[in-house]
Amino acid sequence: MKGKILAVIIIVAIAAFVANSALVIDKGTEGKYTGVVAFDAHASSGSDWAKISSEITGKAEDINAVNLKELGAGKAVKFRGTVSEFSSKAGGKRKTMAVTPENYSGGMQFVIQLGSIYTGTAVRDVQTVKSFGDFTNQTEWSQYAKALNTQVDNEVVSPLAINDSVKGKTVTIIGAAVSSGNQVNITPVSIAVE
């Protein structure tokens, strides 16, 4: 009988020890134990940027060959033109320039986003390096689009420090375009100012 009581006491003691013990995992190291790693949109877009900008540059069509009224989710475009206007709003955080493409007479207005606030998801939607299926959910897909816009700002726009002195200059643009009414909005992957 003493043996059974001793066995029960040992089992109860082990159960109490296990119940009161907690595995402490440092924040940020969970992936080592679960296999699930927190999504980092900026790291993902940063590692993809060279492939994406190269892809958009390679498949960009001349603006005069594109049906601008039916751009859908977006299209890779390229053109050379003259800057007719520079705009800075929201305390300088929402900059754009209007450009008139060479040999274009279709009546559309072309607006190039110059950051640091970018609207839309054109770059994400035009590229094929990653698709929605590569992400866990819609939130990550949206974060990826925003992170790609940050790449545009860091890699393409900010180094040029474009300001109102660009008016009247010739520029060559390659980017992801979407249309709304009579306006074509372009998020650039390449800008050359002459």
C-alpha positions as CSV (number, residue, x, y, z in Angstrom):
1,M,0.0,0.0,0.0
2,K,2.9,2.3,0.9
3,G,4.2,1.8,-2.7
4,K,0.9,2.9,-4.3
5,I,0.7,6.0,-2.1
6,L,4.3,6.9,-2.9
7,A,3.6,6.5,-6.6
8,V,0.4,8.7,-6.4
9,I,2.4,11.4,-4.5
10,I,5.2,11.3,-7.1
11,I,2.6,11.6,-9.9
12,V,0.8,14.5,-8.2
13,A,4.1,16.2,-7.6
14,I,5.2,15.9,-11.2
15,A,1.8,17.1,-12.4
16,A,1.9,20.1,-10.1
17,F,5.5,20.9,-11.3
18,V,4.5,20.7,-15.0
19,A,1.3,22.8,-14.4
20,N,3.3,25.5,-12.6
21,S,6.1,25.6,-15.1
22,A,5.9,27.9,-18.1
23,L,8.0,27.9,-21.2
24,V,9.3,31.4,-21.7
25,I,10.1,32.4,-25.3
26,D,11.7,35.7,-26.1
27,K,9.7,38.0,-28.3
28,G,10.8,37.7,-31.9
29,T,12.1,34.1,-31.6
30,E,8.7,32.4,-31.8
31,G,9.4,31.2,-35.3
32,K,12.2,29.0,-34.0
33,Y,9.6,27.0,-32.1
34,T,6.5,27.3,-34.1
35,G,7.8,27.6,-37.7
36,V,5.6,30.7,-38.1
37,V,7.6,33.9,-38.7
38,A,6.1,37.4,-38.5
39,F,5.6,39.0,-41.9
40,D,7.9,41.9,-42.7
41,A,6.6,43.7,-45.7
42,H,9.6,46.0,-46.0
43,A,12.1,43.1,-46.0
44,S,10.0,41.3,-48.6
45,S,9.6,44.3,-50.9
46,G,13.3,45.2,-50.4
47,S,14.5,41.7,-51.5
48,D,12.1,41.8,-54.5
49,W,12.7,45.3,-55.7
50,A,15.4,44.7,-58.2
51,K,13.4,41.9,-59.9
52,I,10.2,44.0,-59.9
53,S,11.7,47.2,-61.3
54,S,13.5,45.1,-63.9
55,E,10.3,43.3,-64.9
56,I,8.3,46.5,-65.2
57,T,11.0,48.2,-67.2
58,G,11.2,45.2,-69.5
59,K,7.5,44.9,-70.2
60,A,6.7,48.7,-70.3
61,E,4.8,49.7,-73.5
62,D,5.1,53.1,-75.2
63,I,2.3,55.3,-73.9
64,N,1.1,56.0,-77.4
65,A,0.5,52.3,-78.0
66,V,-1.7,51.7,-74.9
67,N,-5.4,52.0,-74.6
68,L,-5.3,54.5,-71.7
69,K,-9.1,54.3,-71.0
70,E,-8.8,50.6,-70.2
71,L,-5.8,50.2,-68.0
72,G,-7.7,48.0,-65.5
73,A,-5.5,47.2,-62.5
74,G,-2.6,48.8,-64.2
75,K,-0.1,48.5,-67.0
76,A,3.7,49.0,-67.3
77,V,4.2,52.1,-69.5
78,K,7.1,54.3,-70.7
79,F,7.4,57.7,-72.4
80,R,9.4,60.8,-72.8
81,G,7.8,64.2,-72.2
82,T,7.9,67.7,-70.9
83,V,7.0,68.6,-67.3
84,S,4.1,71.1,-67.3
85,E,3.5,71.4,-63.6
86,F,4.9,70.5,-60.2
87,S,2.6,70.2,-57.2
88,S,3.4,69.8,-53.5
89,K,0.6,69.3,-51.0
90,A,0.1,67.9,-47.5
91,G,3.1,69.8,-46.2
92,G,5.3,68.6,-49.0
93,K,4.5,64.9,-48.4
94,R,2.3,64.5,-51.5
95,K,4.3,65.7,-54.6
96,T,3.4,65.1,-58.2
97,M,4.4,66.4,-61.6
98,A,2.2,66.6,-64.7
99,V,4.0,65.6,-67.9
100,T,2.9,65.9,-71.5
101,P,4.2,63.0,-73.5
102,E,5.9,63.6,-76.8
103,N,3.8,62.8,-79.9
104,Y,0.7,62.3,-77.7
105,S,-2.6,64.0,-78.6
106,G,-5.2,61.8,-76.9
107,G,-6.5,64.3,-74.4
108,M,-5.5,62.4,-71.2
109,Q,-3.5,64.1,-68.4
110,F,-0.4,62.3,-67.0
111,V,0.4,62.7,-63.3
112,I,3.6,61.2,-61.9
113,Q,3.6,60.4,-58.2
114,L,6.7,61.7,-56.4
115,G,6.0,60.8,-52.8
116,S,6.4,60.5,-50.0
117,I,2.7,59.7,-49.9
118,Y,1.7,57.4,-52.7
119,T,-1.8,56.3,-53.5
120,G,-2.8,53.1,-55.1
121,T,-1.3,49.7,-55.6
122,A,-0.2,49.9,-59.2
123,V,3.4,48.7,-58.8
124,R,2.2,45.6,-56.8
125,D,-0.6,44.9,-59.3
126,V,1.6,45.2,-62.4
127,Q,4.4,43.0,-61.2
128,T,4.3,39.2,-61.3
129,V,7.2,38.4,-58.9
130,K,4.7,37.8,-56.1
131,S,1.0,37.1,-56.2
132,F,-1.8,37.1,-53.5
133,G,-1.2,33.4,-53.0
134,D,2.3,34.1,-51.7
135,F,0.8,35.8,-48.6
136,T,-1.2,34.6,-45.6
137,N,-4.0,37.2,-45.9
138,Q,-5.3,40.4,-47.5
139,T,-3.6,42.5,-44.8
140,E,-0.1,41.2,-45.8
141,W,-0.9,41.7,-49.5
142,S,-1.9,45.3,-48.7
143,Q,1.2,45.9,-46.6
144,Y,3.3,44.6,-49.4
145,A,1.8,47.1,-51.8
146,K,2.6,50.0,-49.4
147,A,6.1,48.7,-48.9
148,L,6.7,48.6,-52.7
149,N,5.6,52.3,-52.8
150,T,8.2,53.0,-50.1
151,Q,10.8,51.2,-52.3
152,V,9.7,53.6,-55.1
153,D,10.3,56.6,-52.9
154,N,13.6,55.3,-51.5
155,E,15.1,53.9,-54.7
156,V,13.7,56.1,-57.5
157,V,12.2,59.4,-56.3
158,S,14.1,60.6,-53.2
159,P,17.6,60.4,-54.7
160,L,16.5,62.9,-57.5
161,A,15.2,65.5,-55.0
162,I,12.7,66.7,-57.6
163,N,11.2,70.2,-56.9
164,D,9.5,73.0,-58.8
165,S,12.6,73.6,-60.9
166,V,11.7,70.6,-62.9
167,K,9.0,72.5,-64.8
168,G,9.8,72.8,-68.5
169,K,12.4,70.0,-68.4
170,T,12.3,66.8,-70.4
171,V,11.8,63.6,-68.5
172,T,11.7,59.9,-69.4
173,I,9.4,57.9,-67.2
174,I,8.9,54.1,-66.8
175,G,6.2,53.0,-64.3
176,A,3.0,51.4,-63.4
177,A,0.0,53.3,-64.7
178,V,-3.7,53.4,-63.8
179,S,-6.4,55.7,-65.2
180,S,-9.3,57.5,-63.6
181,G,-11.5,59.5,-65.9
182,N,-9.2,61.6,-68.1
183,Q,-6.2,61.2,-65.8
184,V,-3.4,58.6,-65.9
185,N,-1.6,58.2,-62.6
186,I,1.9,56.7,-62.8
187,T,4.0,55.3,-60.0
188,P,7.5,55.4,-61.4
189,V,10.1,52.7,-61.3
190,S,12.5,54.9,-63.3
191,I,12.8,58.7,-63.8
192,A,15.4,60.4,-65.9
193,V,15.5,64.2,-65.9
194,E,17.4,65.9,-68.8
